[in-house]
């Protein structure tokens, strides 16, 4: 795993959680629109008429998975923030925080830091090397 991939885990987990929330909301909407069959309407066949129960079970599974993902995000995010917080140079700290904690685009970063785009990329490269030097043993072999 590269340094960029390691630091990008927070954003990826965040996106995965957003997708699971959308999936849960879609299933919740389906649950609200399913009517259960009347007892007198049942015909003995091999079909599964418990659509409501199936959807609710699926929703419970997704919400359990979502809770686990959120726990994982919180731990990973805090771990990476703690690592970035220990960066010696302020510019390294800022650029890694903006990029990997606040999910800012590079254009936003160099404008916010009031530096040229070229300088920003130079500092970014230095920050990645410094971060890798400090913490690379933890993730480079993955």
C-alpha positions as protocol buffer text, in pm:
chain_id: "A"
residue {
  index: 1
  type: UNK
  ca { x: 0 y: 0 z: 0 }
}
residue {
  index: 2
  type: UNK
  ca { x: 137 y: 342 z: -92 }
}
residue {
  index: 3
  type: UNK
  ca { x: 127 y: 647 z: 132 }
}
residue {
  index: 4
  type: UNK
  ca { x: -149 y: 803 z: -81 }
}
residue {
  index: 5
  type: UNK
  ca { x: -356 y: 484 z: -61 }
}
residue {
  index: 6
  type: UNK
  ca { x: -304 y: 465 z: 315 }
}
residue {
  index: 7
  type: UNK
  ca { x: -411 y: 825 z: 370 }
}
residue {
  index: 8
  type: UNK
  ca { x: -704 y: 789 z: 128 }
}
residue {
  index: 9
  type: UNK
  ca { x: -862 y: 515 z: 339 }
}
residue {
  index: 10
  type: UNK
  ca { x: -1063 y: 770 z: 534 }
}
residue {
  index: 11
  type: UNK
  ca { x: -1222 y: 918 z: 223 }
}
residue {
  index: 12
  type: UNK
  ca { x: -1291 y: 573 z: 80 }
}
residue {
  index: 13
  type: UNK
  ca { x: -1459 y: 457 z: 400 }
}
residue {
  index: 14
  type: UNK
  ca { x: -1659 y: 778 z: 406 }
}
residue {
  index: 15
  type: UNK
  ca { x: -1783 y: 714 z: 49 }
}
residue {
  index: 16
  type: UNK
  ca { x: -1868 y: 352 z: 134 }
}
residue {
  index: 17
  type: UNK
  ca { x: -2075 y: 472 z: 429 }
}
residue {
  index: 18
  type: UNK
  ca { x: -2256 y: 726 z: 211 }
}
residue {
  index: 19
  type: UNK
  ca { x: -2342 y: 446 z: -35 }
}
residue {
  index: 20
  type: UNK
  ca { x: -2468 y: 217 z: 244 }
}
residue {
  index: 21
  type: UNK
  ca { x: -2685 y: 499 z: 381 }
}
residue {
  index: 22
  type: UNK
  ca { x: -2837 y: 549 z: 35 }
}
residue {
  index: 23
  type: UNK
  ca { x: -2897 y: 175 z: 5 }
}
residue {
  index: 24
  type: UNK
  ca { x: -3063 y: 164 z: 349 }
}
residue {
  index: 25
  type: UNK
  ca { x: -3284 y: 460 z: 258 }
}
residue {
  index: 26
  type: UNK
  ca { x: -3392 y: 289 z: -66 }
}
residue {
  index: 27
  type: UNK
  ca { x: -3485 y: -29 z: 120 }
}
residue {
  index: 28
  type: UNK
  ca { x: -3667 y: 176 z: 387 }
}
residue {
  index: 29
  type: UNK
  ca { x: -3867 y: 338 z: 107 }
}
residue {
  index: 30
  type: UNK
  ca { x: -3949 y: -3 z: -40 }
}
residue {
  index: 31
  type: UNK
  ca { x: -4059 y: -131 z: 301 }
}
residue {
  index: 32
  type: UNK
  ca { x: -4301 y: 159 z: 331 }
}
residue {
  index: 33
  type: UNK
  ca { x: -4451 y: 74 z: -9 }
}
residue {
  index: 34
  type: UNK
  ca { x: -4498 y: -300 z: 40 }
}
residue {
  index: 35
  type: UNK
  ca { x: -4837 y: -417 z: 153 }
}
residue {
  index: 36
  type: UNK
  ca { x: -4863 y: -750 z: 325 }
}
residue {
  index: 37
  type: UNK
  ca { x: -5107 y: -1000 z: 176 }
}
residue {
  index: 38
  type: UNK
  ca { x: -5436 y: -1073 z: 346 }
}
residue {
  index: 39
  type: UNK
  ca { x: -5462 y: -1418 z: 506 }
}
residue {
  index: 40
  type: UNK
  ca { x: -5755 y: -1511 z: 281 }
}
residue {
  index: 41
  type: UNK
  ca { x: -5552 y: -1420 z: -29 }
}
residue {
  index: 42
  type: UNK
  ca { x: -5279 y: -1674 z: 36 }
}
residue {
  index: 43
  type: UNK
  ca { x: -5248 y: -1956 z: -208 }
}
residue {
  index: 44
  type: UNK
  ca { x: -5031 y: -2250 z: -123 }
}
residue {
  index: 45
  type: UNK
  ca { x: -4731 y: -2225 z: -355 }
}
residue {
  index: 46
  type: UNK
  ca { x: -4357 y: -2223 z: -316 }
}
residue {
  index: 47
  type: UNK
  ca { x: -4337 y: -1845 z: -364 }
}
residue {
  index: 48
  type: UNK
  ca { x: -4221 y: -1624 z: -83 }
}
residue {
  index: 49
  type: UNK
  ca { x: -4499 y: -1383 z: 0 }
}
residue {
  index: 50
  type: UNK
  ca { x: -4323 y: -1227 z: 296 }
}
residue {
  index: 51
  type: UNK
  ca { x: -4167 y: -944 z: 99 }
}
residue {
  index: 52
  type: UNK
  ca { x: -4200 y: -709 z: 394 }
}
residue {
  index: 53
  type: UNK
  ca { x: -4013 y: -947 z: 624 }
}
residue {
  index: 54
  type: UNK
  ca { x: -3742 y: -1002 z: 363 }
}
residue {
  index: 55
  type: UNK
  ca { x: -3692 y: -629 z: 315 }
}
residue {
  index: 56
  type: UNK
  ca { x: -3683 y: -562 z: 689 }
}
residue {
  index: 57
  type: UNK
  ca { x: -3425 y: -840 z: 736 }
}
residue {
  index: 58
  type: UNK
  ca { x: -3215 y: -688 z: 454 }
}
residue {
  index: 59
  type: UNK
  ca { x: -3246 y: -344 z: 616 }
}
residue {
  index: 60
  type: UNK
  ca { x: -3132 y: -481 z: 953 }
}
residue {
  index: 61
  type: UNK
  ca { x: -2831 y: -645 z: 783 }
}
residue {
  index: 62
  type: UNK
  ca { x: -2736 y: -322 z: 606 }
}
residue {
  index: 63
  type: UNK
  ca { x: -2774 y: -115 z: 923 }
}
residue {
  index: 64
  type: UNK
  ca { x: -2553 y: -362 z: 1114 }
}
residue {
  index: 65
  type: UNK
  ca { x: -2292 y: -339 z: 839 }
}
residue {
  index: 66
  type: UNK
  ca { x: -2325 y: 39 z: 842 }
}
residue {
  index: 67
  type: UNK
  ca { x: -2263 y: 56 z: 1217 }
}
residue {
  index: 68
  type: UNK
  ca { x: -1946 y: -154 z: 1173 }
}
residue {
  index: 69
  type: UNK
  ca { x: -1826 y: 70 z: 888 }
}
residue {
  index: 70
  type: UNK
  ca { x: -1887 y: 382 z: 1096 }
}
residue {
  index: 71
  type: UNK
  ca { x: -1688 y: 234 z: 1387 }
}
residue {
  index: 72
  type: UNK
  ca { x: -1407 y: 149 z: 1145 }
}
residue {
  index: 73
  type: UNK
  ca { x: -1414 y: 501 z: 996 }
}
residue {
  index: 74
  type: UNK
  ca { x: -1398 y: 665 z: 1338 }
}
residue {
  index: 75
  type: UNK
  ca { x: -1098 y: 456 z: 1442 }
}
residue {
  index: 76
  type: UNK
  ca { x: -912 y: 492 z: 1112 }
}
residue {
  index: 77
  type: UNK
  ca { x: -985 y: 864 z: 1087 }
}
residue {
  index: 78
  type: UNK
  ca { x: -865 y: 931 z: 1442 }
}
residue {
  index: 79
  type: UNK
  ca { x: -551 y: 724 z: 1388 }
}
residue {
  index: 80
  type: UNK
  ca { x: -458 y: 909 z: 1069 }
}
residue {
  index: 81
  type: UNK
  ca { x: -540 y: 1249 z: 1223 }
}
residue {
  index: 82
  type: UNK
  ca { x: -314 y: 1164 z: 1519 }
}
residue {
  index: 83
  type: UNK
  ca { x: -34 y: 1074 z: 1278 }
}
residue {
  index: 84
  type: UNK
  ca { x: -75 y: 1392 z: 1072 }
}
residue {
  index: 85
  type: UNK
  ca { x: -86 y: 1598 z: 1392 }
}
residue {
  index: 86
  type: UNK
  ca { x: 268 y: 1484 z: 1467 }
}
residue {
  index: 87
  type: UNK
  ca { x: 409 y: 1627 z: 1144 }
}
residue {
  index: 88
  type: UNK
  ca { x: 689 y: 1874 z: 1227 }
}
residue {
  index: 89
  type: UNK
  ca { x: 637 y: 2127 z: 949 }
}
residue {
  index: 90
  type: UNK
  ca { x: 320 y: 2333 z: 956 }
}
residue {
  index: 91
  type: UNK
  ca { x: 289 y: 2324 z: 575 }
}
residue {
  index: 92
  type: UNK
  ca { x: 307 y: 1943 z: 574 }
}
residue {
  index: 93
  type: UNK
  ca { x: 48 y: 1923 z: 847 }
}
residue {
  index: 94
  type: UNK
  ca { x: -185 y: 2165 z: 666 }
}
residue {
  index: 95
  type: UNK
  ca { x: -162 y: 2009 z: 321 }
}
residue {
  index: 96
  type: UNK
  ca { x: -217 y: 1653 z: 448 }
}
residue {
  index: 97
  type: UNK
  ca { x: -506 y: 1765 z: 667 }
}
residue {
  index: 98
  type: UNK
  ca { x: -673 y: 1956 z: 385 }
}
residue {
  index: 99
  type: UNK
  ca { x: -628 y: 1669 z: 138 }
}
residue {
  index: 100
  type: UNK
  ca { x: -692 y: 1358 z: 348 }
}
residue {
  index: 101
  type: UNK
  ca { x: -906 y: 1473 z: 641 }
}
residue {
  index: 102
  type: UNK
  ca { x: -1112 y: 1754 z: 486 }
}
residue {
  index: 103
  type: UNK
  ca { x: -1111 y: 1597 z: 135 }
}
residue {
  index: 104
  type: UNK
  ca { x: -1024 y: 1925 z: -38 }
}
residue {
  index: 105
  type: UNK
  ca { x: -920 y: 1935 z: -404 }
}
residue {
  index: 106
  type: UNK
  ca { x: -568 y: 2056 z: -485 }
}
residue {
  index: 107
  type: UNK
  ca { x: -699 y: 2380 z: -637 }
}
residue {
  index: 108
  type: UNK
  ca { x: -879 y: 2460 z: -311 }
}
residue {
  index: 109
  type: UNK
  ca { x: -566 y: 2378 z: -112 }
}
residue {
  index: 110
  type: UNK
  ca { x: -324 y: 2610 z: -290 }
}
residue {
  index: 111
  type: UNK
  ca { x: -580 y: 2890 z: -287 }
}
residue {
  index: 112
  type: UNK
  ca { x: -644 y: 2840 z: 86 }
}
residue {
  index: 113
  type: UNK
  ca { x: -273 y: 2828 z: 162 }
}
residue {
  index: 114
  type: UNK
  ca { x: -208 y: 3135 z: -56 }
}
residue {
  index: 115
  type: UNK
  ca { x: 75 y: 2966 z: -244 }
}
residue {
  index: 116
  type: UNK
  ca { x: 136 y: 2881 z: -608 }
}
residue {
  index: 117
  type: UNK
  ca { x: 16 y: 2553 z: -750 }
}
residue {
  index: 118
  type: UNK
  ca { x: 375 y: 2451 z: -816 }
}
residue {
  index: 119
  type: UNK
  ca { x: 477 y: 2524 z: -456 }
}
residue {
  index: 120
  type: UNK
  ca { x: 178 y: 2333 z: -328 }
}
residue {
  index: 121
  type: UNK
  ca { x: 273 y: 2020 z: -526 }
}
residue {
  index: 122
  type: UNK
  ca { x: 631 y: 2048 z: -405 }
}
residue {
  index: 123
  type: UNK
  ca { x: 521 y: 2075 z: -42 }
}
residue {
  index: 124
  type: UNK
  ca { x: 272 y: 1792 z: -95 }
}
residue {
  index: 125
  type: UNK
  ca { x: 547 y: 1563 z: -227 }
}
residue {
  index: 126
  type: UNK
  ca { x: 770 y: 1652 z: 67 }
}
residue {
  index: 127
  type: UNK
  ca { x: 484 y: 1594 z: 311 }
}
residue {
  index: 128
  type: UNK
  ca { x: 415 y: 1247 z: 166 }
}
residue {
  index: 129
  type: UNK
  ca { x: 784 y: 1154 z: 191 }
}
residue {
  index: 130
  type: UNK
  ca { x: 802 y: 1281 z: 548 }
}
residue {
  index: 131
  type: UNK
  ca { x: 484 y: 1094 z: 643 }
}
residue {
  index: 132
  type: UNK
  ca { x: 616 y: 776 z: 481 }
}
residue {
  index: 133
  type: UNK
  ca { x: 945 y: 812 z: 666 }
}
residue {
  index: 134
  type: UNK
  ca { x: 761 y: 851 z: 997 }
}
residue {
  index: 135
  type: UNK
  ca { x: 491 y: 584 z: 955 }
}
residue {
  index: 136
  type: UNK
  ca { x: 572 y: 377 z: 646 }
}
residue {
  index: 137
  type: UNK
  ca { x: 657 y: 61 z: 841 }
}
residue {
  index: 138
  type: UNK
  ca { x: 292 y: 44 z: 946 }
}
residue {
  index: 139
  type: UNK
  ca { x: 142 y: 25 z: 597 }
}
residue {
  index: 140
  type: UNK
  ca { x: 401 y: -15 z: 319 }
}
residue {
  index: 141
  type: UNK
  ca { x: 410 y: -395 z: 347 }
}
residue {
  index: 142
  type: UNK
  ca { x: 31 y: -433 z: 323 }
}
